[in-house]
Amino acid sequence: MADARLPHGWTLQQIRDVSGDREAVALEPDRLVKWVGVGEGHEMPHPEIVLGFHSLCLVKPVDDDDWYMGSLYDDGSIDCWEAYGDLYEALRGL
């Protein structure tokens, strides 16, 4: 988990408190992320930050201020279907 990052200004405990998930973790960002929401499915930019919440996750791509919610699969890949303007809103959306 050496490559896992947290969002600037956030601790893992704060993320757990806001999301309500006591087992939330920061995951390594080296993984395939696809957008499967409205419109055609396509690969998203490389993730900068990935937060895991059991089978769900939140992804912040490099050079993008939005957070994307998606399903986290056993092979490490992610399919995102919802976008949020900030992390707090995304955590509450879990």
OpenMM code with the backbone's topology and positions (N, CA, C; nanometers):
from openmm import Vec3, app, unit

residues = "MET ALA ASP ALA ARG LEU PRO HIS GLY TRP THR LEU GLN GLN ILE ARG ASP VAL SER GLY ASP ARG GLU ALA VAL ALA LEU GLU PRO ASP ARG LEU VAL LYS TRP VAL GLY VAL GLY GLU GLY HIS GLU MET PRO HIS PRO GLU ILE VAL LEU GLY PHE HIS SER LEU CYS LEU VAL LYS PRO VAL ASP ASP ASP ASP TRP TYR MET GLY SER LEU TYR ASP ASP GLY SER ILE ASP CYS TRP GLU ALA TYR GLY ASP LEU TYR GLU ALA LEU ARG GLY LEU".split()
positions = [
    Vec3(0.0827, -0.1191, 0.0000),
    Vec3(0.0000, 0.0000, 0.0000),
    Vec3(0.0872, 0.1255, 0.0000),
    Vec3(0.2131, 0.1102, -0.0397),
    Vec3(0.3060, 0.2223, -0.0384),
    Vec3(0.2646, 0.3329, -0.1345),
    Vec3(0.1973, 0.2983, -0.2448),
    Vec3(0.1573, 0.3972, -0.3435),
    Vec3(0.0201, 0.4576, -0.3164),
    Vec3(-0.0512, 0.4076, -0.2169),
    Vec3(-0.1847, 0.4576, -0.1865),
    Vec3(-0.1749, 0.5980, -0.1279),
    Vec3(-0.2635, 0.6856, -0.1733),
    Vec3(-0.2629, 0.8248, -0.1271),
    Vec3(-0.3981, 0.8612, -0.0696),
    Vec3(-0.3940, 0.9572, 0.0204),
    Vec3(-0.5169, 1.0150, 0.0739),
    Vec3(-0.5362, 1.1525, 0.0117),
    Vec3(-0.6595, 1.1983, 0.0042),
    Vec3(-0.6854, 1.3340, -0.0461),
    Vec3(-0.6213, 1.4384, 0.0445),
    Vec3(-0.5726, 1.5451, -0.0146),
    Vec3(-0.5092, 1.6535, 0.0607),
    Vec3(-0.6053, 1.7070, 0.1680),
    Vec3(-0.5576, 1.7143, 0.2907),
    Vec3(-0.6370, 1.7687, 0.4002),
    Vec3(-0.7282, 1.6679, 0.4681),
    Vec3(-0.7261, 1.5441, 0.4252),
    Vec3(-0.8120, 1.4408, 0.4824),
    Vec3(-0.7276, 1.3332, 0.5496),
    Vec3(-0.7775, 1.2820, 0.6618),
    Vec3(-0.7180, 1.1645, 0.7248),
    Vec3(-0.8076, 1.0451, 0.6947),
    Vec3(-0.7525, 0.9270, 0.7103),
    Vec3(-0.8332, 0.8070, 0.6902),
    Vec3(-0.9484, 0.8028, 0.7904),
    Vec3(-0.9253, 0.8475, 0.9129),
    Vec3(-1.0330, 0.8494, 1.0124),
    Vec3(-1.1456, 0.9439, 0.9716),
    Vec3(-1.1129, 1.0596, 0.9163),
    Vec3(-1.2169, 1.1527, 0.8695),
    Vec3(-1.2985, 1.0895, 0.7573),
    Vec3(-1.2310, 1.0219, 0.6654),
    Vec3(-1.2998, 0.9550, 0.5555),
    Vec3(-1.3940, 0.8482, 0.6101),
    Vec3(-1.3480, 0.7729, 0.7069),
    Vec3(-1.4318, 0.6697, 0.7696),
    Vec3(-1.5506, 0.7310, 0.8428),
    Vec3(-1.5279, 0.8414, 0.9122),
    Vec3(-1.6364, 0.9068, 0.9867),
    Vec3(-1.7448, 0.9598, 0.8926),
    Vec3(-1.7060, 1.0282, 0.7863),
    Vec3(-1.8042, 1.0876, 0.6950),
    Vec3(-1.8768, 0.9796, 0.6145),
    Vec3(-1.8051, 0.8762, 0.5725),
    Vec3(-1.8667, 0.7708, 0.4907),
    Vec3(-1.9495, 0.6742, 0.5743),
    Vec3(-1.9170, 0.6636, 0.7038),
    Vec3(-1.9843, 0.5663, 0.7883),
    Vec3(-1.9264, 0.4261, 0.7753),
    Vec3(-1.8169, 0.4113, 0.7007),
    Vec3(-1.7527, 0.2808, 0.6792),
    Vec3(-1.6240, 0.2752, 0.7607),
    Vec3(-1.6257, 0.1986, 0.8685),
    Vec3(-1.5095, 0.1884, 0.9565),
    Vec3(-1.3930, 0.1144, 0.8924),
    Vec3(-1.4167, 0.0488, 0.7783),
    Vec3(-1.3114, -0.0288, 0.7129),
    Vec3(-1.2641, 0.0346, 0.5825),
    Vec3(-1.2980, 0.1611, 0.5591),
    Vec3(-1.2534, 0.2307, 0.4383),
    Vec3(-1.1008, 0.2313, 0.4327),
    Vec3(-1.0458, 0.2170, 0.3118),
    Vec3(-0.9008, 0.2131, 0.2935),
    Vec3(-0.8608, 0.2950, 0.1715),
    Vec3(-0.7362, 0.3408, 0.1725),
    Vec3(-0.6769, 0.4020, 0.0541),
    Vec3(-0.6120, 0.2888, -0.0245),
    Vec3(-0.6430, 0.2822, -0.1540),
    Vec3(-0.5922, 0.1753, -0.2394),
    Vec3(-0.4878, 0.2285, -0.3363),
    Vec3(-0.4032, 0.1396, -0.3849),
    Vec3(-0.3056, 0.1781, -0.4857),
    Vec3(-0.3795, 0.2216, -0.6118),
    Vec3(-0.3349, 0.3298, -0.6755),
    Vec3(-0.4068, 0.3828, -0.7910),
    Vec3(-0.3772, 0.3130, -0.9231),
    Vec3(-0.2834, 0.2210, -0.9250),
    Vec3(-0.2460, 0.1544, -1.0493),
    Vec3(-0.3482, 0.0465, -1.0850),
    Vec3(-0.4555, 0.0905, -1.1537),
    Vec3(-0.5632, -0.0022, -1.1893),
    Vec3(-0.6437, 0.0551, -1.3061),
    Vec3(-0.7148, -0.0305, -1.3748),
    Vec3(-0.7996, 0.0088, -1.4874),
    Vec3(-0.9313, 0.0636, -1.4342),
    Vec3(-0.9677, 0.1840, -1.4809),
    Vec3(-1.0933, 0.2471, -1.4412),
    Vec3(-1.1705, 0.2826, -1.5674),
    Vec3(-1.2961, 0.2390, -1.5742),
    Vec3(-1.3818, 0.2692, -1.6892),
    Vec3(-1.5042, 0.3458, -1.6434),
    Vec3(-1.5525, 0.4344, -1.7307),
    Vec3(-1.6786, 0.5049, -1.7099),
    Vec3(-1.7872, 0.4233, -1.7775),
    Vec3(-1.8901, 0.3844, -1.7011),
    Vec3(-2.0014, 0.3062, -1.7563),
    Vec3(-2.1350, 0.3758, -1.7303),
    Vec3(-2.1299, 0.5031, -1.6905),
    Vec3(-2.2512, 0.5808, -1.6652),
    Vec3(-2.3163, 0.6192, -1.7966),
    Vec3(-2.3884, 0.7296, -1.7952),
    Vec3(-2.4587, 0.7771, -1.9145),
    Vec3(-2.3581, 0.7948, -2.0280),
    Vec3(-2.3920, 0.7428, -2.1434),
    Vec3(-2.3020, 0.7487, -2.2584),
    Vec3(-2.2270, 0.6181, -2.2735),
    Vec3(-2.1439, 0.6114, -2.3732),
    Vec3(-2.0666, 0.4903, -2.4024),
    Vec3(-1.9626, 0.4660, -2.2938),
    Vec3(-1.9356, 0.3392, -2.2645),
    Vec3(-1.8300, 0.3042, -2.1715),
    Vec3(-1.6938, 0.3352, -2.2319),
    Vec3(-1.6055, 0.3945, -2.1542),
    Vec3(-1.4709, 0.4236, -2.2017),
    Vec3(-1.3742, 0.4282, -2.0842),
    Vec3(-1.2476, 0.4057, -2.1141),
    Vec3(-1.1456, 0.4105, -2.0104),
    Vec3(-1.1279, 0.5539, -1.9634),
    Vec3(-1.1157, 0.5709, -1.8324),
    Vec3(-1.0982, 0.7037, -1.7727),
    Vec3(-0.9490, 0.7320, -1.7573),
    Vec3(-0.9137, 0.8597, -1.7343),
    Vec3(-0.7732, 0.8928, -1.7077),
    Vec3(-0.7216, 0.8159, -1.5863),
    Vec3(-0.5906, 0.8017, -1.5800),
    Vec3(-0.5270, 0.7294, -1.4702),
    Vec3(-0.5682, 0.7882, -1.3359),
    Vec3(-0.6051, 0.7031, -1.2392),
    Vec3(-0.6441, 0.7535, -1.1071),
    Vec3(-0.5256, 0.8110, -1.0299),
    Vec3(-0.5514, 0.9198, -0.9602),
    Vec3(-0.4534, 0.9769, -0.8677),
    Vec3(-0.4762, 0.9199, -0.7285),
    Vec3(-0.6060, 0.9075, -0.6907),
    Vec3(-0.6449, 0.8570, -0.5593),
    Vec3(-0.7601, 0.7593, -0.5768),
    Vec3(-0.7524, 0.6467, -0.5044),
    Vec3(-0.8622, 0.5495, -0.5027),
    Vec3(-0.8898, 0.5151, -0.3568),
    Vec3(-1.0151, 0.5313, -0.3169),
    Vec3(-1.0584, 0.4973, -0.1820),
    Vec3(-1.1539, 0.3794, -0.1910),
    Vec3(-1.1292, 0.2752, -0.1117),
    Vec3(-1.2110, 0.1552, -0.1156),
    Vec3(-1.3069, 0.1445, 0.0008),
    Vec3(-1.4298, 0.1017, -0.0306),
    Vec3(-1.5370, 0.0847, 0.0673),
    Vec3(-1.6051, -0.0488, 0.0379),
    Vec3(-1.5396, -0.1581, 0.0728),
    Vec3(-1.5866, -0.2932, 0.0418),
    Vec3(-1.5958, -0.3089, -0.1096),
    Vec3(-1.7129, -0.3251, -0.1670),
    Vec3(-1.7234, -0.3451, -0.3123),
    Vec3(-1.7440, -0.2143, -0.3882),
    Vec3(-1.7493, -0.1021, -0.3175),
    Vec3(-1.7597, 0.0296, -0.3809),
    Vec3(-1.6281, 0.1037, -0.3665),
    Vec3(-1.6092, 0.2050, -0.4487),
    Vec3(-1.4904, 0.2873, -0.4341),
    Vec3(-1.5173, 0.4275, -0.4870),
    Vec3(-1.4286, 0.5181, -0.4503),
    Vec3(-1.4288, 0.6543, -0.5028),
    Vec3(-1.2945, 0.6767, -0.5700),
    Vec3(-1.2991, 0.7362, -0.6887),
    Vec3(-1.1793, 0.7560, -0.7696),
    Vec3(-1.1654, 0.9040, -0.8030),
    Vec3(-1.0444, 0.9577, -0.7853),
    Vec3(-1.0130, 1.0923, -0.8313),
    Vec3(-0.9053, 1.0784, -0.9383),
    Vec3(-0.9410, 1.1031, -1.0654),
    Vec3(-0.8414, 1.0939, -1.1719),
    Vec3(-0.7403, 1.2088, -1.1649),
    Vec3(-0.6258, 1.1854, -1.2239),
    Vec3(-0.5243, 1.2899, -1.2373),
    Vec3(-0.5847, 1.4034, -1.3202),
    Vec3(-0.5573, 1.5271, -1.2833),
    Vec3(-0.6041, 1.6456, -1.3564),
    Vec3(-0.7560, 1.6567, -1.3653),
    Vec3(-0.8263, 1.6122, -1.2630),
    Vec3(-0.9724, 1.6231, -1.2583),
    Vec3(-1.0106, 1.6499, -1.1134),
    Vec3(-1.0948, 1.7477, -1.0899),
    Vec3(-1.1358, 1.7804, -0.9534),
    Vec3(-1.2546, 1.6993, -0.9061),
    Vec3(-1.3214, 1.6274, -0.9968),
    Vec3(-1.4380, 1.5480, -0.9593),
    Vec3(-1.3969, 1.4143, -0.8980),
    Vec3(-1.4901, 1.3569, -0.8234),
    Vec3(-1.4766, 1.2235, -0.7653),
    Vec3(-1.5794, 1.1333, -0.8310),
    Vec3(-1.5398, 1.0106, -0.8619),
    Vec3(-1.6264, 0.9170, -0.9321),
    Vec3(-1.6511, 0.7950, -0.8448),
    Vec3(-1.7785, 0.7562, -0.8331),
    Vec3(-1.8156, 0.6383, -0.7567),
    Vec3(-1.8268, 0.5203, -0.8518),
    Vec3(-1.7850, 0.4036, -0.8027),
    Vec3(-1.7943, 0.2865, -0.8873),
    Vec3(-1.7859, 0.1569, -0.8104),
    Vec3(-1.7932, 0.0489, -0.8867),
    Vec3(-1.7805, -0.0859, -0.8318),
    Vec3(-1.6356, -0.1301, -0.8405),
    Vec3(-1.5864, -0.1881, -0.7325),
    Vec3(-1.4503, -0.2398, -0.7260),
    Vec3(-1.4583, -0.3915, -0.7403),
    Vec3(-1.3922, -0.4439, -0.8427),
    Vec3(-1.3984, -0.5876, -0.8710),
    Vec3(-1.2765, -0.6604, -0.8152),
    Vec3(-1.2889, -0.7923, -0.8025),
    Vec3(-1.1832, -0.8753, -0.7456),
    Vec3(-1.0504, -0.8627, -0.8198),
    Vec3(-1.0557, -0.8350, -0.9506),
    Vec3(-0.9319, -0.8213, -1.0275),
    Vec3(-0.8688, -0.6823, -1.0132),
    Vec3(-0.9311, -0.5943, -0.9334),
    Vec3(-0.8781, -0.4613, -0.9093),
    Vec3(-0.9331, -0.3544, -1.0020),
    Vec3(-1.0066, -0.3948, -1.1049),
    Vec3(-1.0623, -0.2967, -1.1976),
    Vec3(-1.1835, -0.2285, -1.1353),
    Vec3(-1.2191, -0.1122, -1.1928),
    Vec3(-1.3290, -0.0311, -1.1407),
    Vec3(-1.4171, 0.0147, -1.2555),
    Vec3(-1.5479, 0.0042, -1.2382),
    Vec3(-1.6466, 0.0616, -1.3302),
    Vec3(-1.7187, 0.1735, -1.2565),
    Vec3(-1.7024, 0.2978, -1.3052),
    Vec3(-1.7653, 0.4136, -1.2407),
    Vec3(-1.8941, 0.4514, -1.3120),
    Vec3(-1.9917, 0.4953, -1.2347),
    Vec3(-2.1208, 0.5314, -1.2928),
    Vec3(-2.1758, 0.6649, -1.2420),
    Vec3(-2.1103, 0.7266, -1.1431),
    Vec3(-2.1614, 0.8513, -1.0862),
    Vec3(-2.0451, 0.9462, -1.0586),
    Vec3(-2.0675, 1.0750, -1.0806),
    Vec3(-1.9647, 1.1763, -1.0552),
    Vec3(-2.0144, 1.2750, -0.9505),
    Vec3(-1.9225, 1.3215, -0.8668),
    Vec3(-1.9522, 1.4177, -0.7614),
    Vec3(-1.8524, 1.5324, -0.7688),
    Vec3(-1.8978, 1.6517, -0.7328),
    Vec3(-1.8138, 1.7702, -0.7400),
    Vec3(-1.7121, 1.7829, -0.6289),
    Vec3(-1.7348, 1.7148, -0.5163),
    Vec3(-1.6357, 1.7199, -0.4082),
    Vec3(-1.6390, 1.5910, -0.3279),
    Vec3(-1.5328, 1.5690, -0.2528),
    Vec3(-1.5171, 1.4435, -0.1794),
    Vec3(-1.6241, 1.4252, -0.0726),
    Vec3(-1.6560, 1.5300, 0.0021),
    Vec3(-1.7558, 1.5167, 0.1078),
    Vec3(-1.8892, 1.4675, 0.0502),
    Vec3(-1.9321, 1.5290, -0.0592),
    Vec3(-2.0562, 1.4879, -0.1244),
    Vec3(-2.0481, 1.3420, -0.1704),
    Vec3(-1.9353, 1.3040, -0.2256),
    Vec3(-1.9185, 1.1657, -0.2723),
    Vec3(-1.9228, 1.0668, -0.1556),
    Vec3(-1.8572, 1.1007, -0.0450),
    Vec3(-1.8583, 1.0126, 0.0717),
    Vec3(-1.9993, 0.9971, 0.1278),
    Vec3(-2.0760, 1.1042, 0.1287),
    Vec3(-2.2138, 1.0966, 0.1767),
    Vec3(-2.3019, 1.0172, 0.0800),
    Vec3(-2.2629, 1.0121, -0.0474),
    Vec3(-2.3384, 0.9380, -0.1474),
    Vec3(-2.3197, 0.7878, -0.1406),
    Vec3(-2.2226, 0.7436, -0.0627),
    Vec3(-2.2000, 0.5989, -0.0515),
    Vec3(-2.3177, 0.5333, 0.0168),
] * unit.nanometer
topology = app.Topology()
chain = topology.addChain("A")
for resn in residues:
    res = topology.addResidue(resn, chain)
    for name in ("N", "CA", "C"):
        topology.addAtom(name, app.Element.getBySymbol(name[0]), res)
